[in-house]
Amino acid sequence: CPHAETADAMIDRIDQIRRTGSSIGGVVECVAYNVPAGLGAPVFDKLEAELAKACMSLPASKGFEIGSGFGGTMLDGKAHNDEFYVDADGRTRTRSNRSGGVQGGISNGETIWVRVAFKPTSTIGQLQNT
């Protein structure tokens, strides 16, 4: 975690759970800057599908989201629209990046935001019924 205070709080929480002989899950957020527009494909090789496949292949992964993810389902279509505009440097951009840098299966040049949820491991230092 790049934020020192948050990283310390995470370490403290993990240690607290570890001392009880249990485990804890969590969410990892991955951010990719300066990704060129045009990676992926609109049908069979969608960029978000490839990212999801890679992330969901990791042990204990249980959820994947890109951009607004699951929270975006609470918005209507107008509110979720990722409107394009041309910035002062002549770059085509999106106003919200709710798409997480991928639209229609193809990178759009914005920052890619991906989150992966991991379950707590069930192999712990306590007796359990299996």
C-alpha positions in Angstrom: 0.0 0.0 0.0 1.6 3.3 -1.0 -0.1 5.2 1.8 2.0 4.7 5.0 -0.8 5.3 7.5 -3.2 2.9 5.7 -0.4 0.3 5.3 0.3 0.4 9.0 -3.4 0.0 9.8 -3.6 -3.0 7.4 -0.5 -4.6 9.0 -2.0 -4.1 12.5 -5.3 -5.6 11.5 -3.6 -8.6 9.8 -1.5 -9.2 12.9 -4.5 -8.9 15.2 -6.3 -11.6 13.2 -3.2 -13.8 12.9 -2.7 -13.8 16.7 -6.1 -15.4 17.1 -5.1 -18.2 14.8 -7.5 -17.2 12.0 -7.1 -15.5 8.6 -8.5 -12.5 6.8 -9.4 -11.7 3.3 -9.1 -8.4 1.5 -9.2 -6.4 -1.7 -6.2 -5.5 -3.9 -6.5 -2.5 -6.1 -4.2 -2.4 -9.2 -3.7 0.8 -11.1 -2.1 1.0 -14.6 -1.0 4.4 -15.8 -0.1 5.5 -19.4 -1.8 2.4 -21.0 -2.1 3.1 -24.7 -5.5 3.2 -26.3 -6.4 0.3 -28.5 -5.3 -2.8 -26.5 -7.9 -5.6 -26.6 -10.7 -6.4 -28.9 -14.5 -5.8 -28.9 -15.6 -9.5 -29.0 -13.3 -12.5 -28.2 -10.2 -10.9 -26.7 -11.7 -8.2 -24.6 -9.1 -6.5 -22.4 -11.3 -6.7 -19.3 -12.0 -10.4 -19.9 -8.2 -11.1 -20.1 -7.6 -9.1 -16.9 -10.4 -10.9 -15.1 -9.1 -14.3 -16.3 -5.6 -13.4 -15.0 -6.8 -12.1 -11.6 -9.4 -14.8 -11.1 -6.7 -17.4 -11.7 -4.9 -16.3 -8.5 -5.5 -18.6 -5.5 -8.3 -17.4 -3.2 -9.6 -14.8 -5.6 -13.3 -14.5 -5.4 -14.3 -11.2 -7.1 -13.1 -8.9 -9.9 -14.2 -5.5 -10.8 -12.9 -2.8 -13.2 -13.8 0.9 -13.1 -17.0 1.5 -11.2 -17.4 -2.2 -10.8 -20.2 -3.5 -8.7 -21.0 0.0 -7.4 -21.8 1.1 -10.9 -24.8 -1.2 -11.0 -26.5 1.2 -8.6 -26.3 4.1 -11.2 -28.7 4.6 -14.0 -27.3 4.8 -17.6 -27.2 8.5 -17.7 -25.3 8.8 -14.5 -22.9 6.0 -15.5 -22.2 7.5 -19.0 -18.4 7.9 -19.6 -18.6 11.0 -21.8 -15.7 11.7 -24.1 -14.1 15.1 -24.5 -10.8 16.5 -26.0 -8.5 17.9 -23.4 -6.2 21.0 -23.8 -3.4 18.8 -25.1 -5.7 17.3 -27.9 -6.1 14.0 -26.2 -9.5 12.2 -26.2 -10.4 11.6 -22.6 -13.4 10.5 -20.5 -14.9 12.8 -17.9 -15.4 10.2 -15.2 -13.4 7.1 -16.1 -16.2 5.0 -14.6 -15.2 2.4 -17.3 -11.8 2.0 -15.6 -9.9 2.6 -18.7 -11.6 0.0 -20.9 -14.6 0.5 -23.1 -16.1 -2.1 -25.4 -13.3 -4.5 -24.6 -10.6 -2.0 -25.7 -8.3 0.3 -23.6 -9.3 3.9 -24.1 -6.0 5.6 -22.9 -7.3 6.4 -19.4 -5.9 4.9 -16.3 -7.0 1.3 -15.8 -8.4 0.6 -12.3 -8.9 -3.1 -11.3 -9.9 -4.5 -7.9 -9.6 -8.2 -6.9 -11.3 -9.6 -3.8 -9.5 -12.5 -1.9 -11.2 -14.7 0.6 -9.6 -15.5 3.9 -7.8 -18.9 3.8 -9.6 -21.7 5.5 -6.4 -23.4 6.5 -5.8 -21.7 9.9 -4.2 -22.3 13.2 -7.4 -23.5 14.9 -9.2 -26.8 15.2 -12.1 -26.9 12.8 -14.7 -29.4 11.5 -14.0 -30.2 7.9 
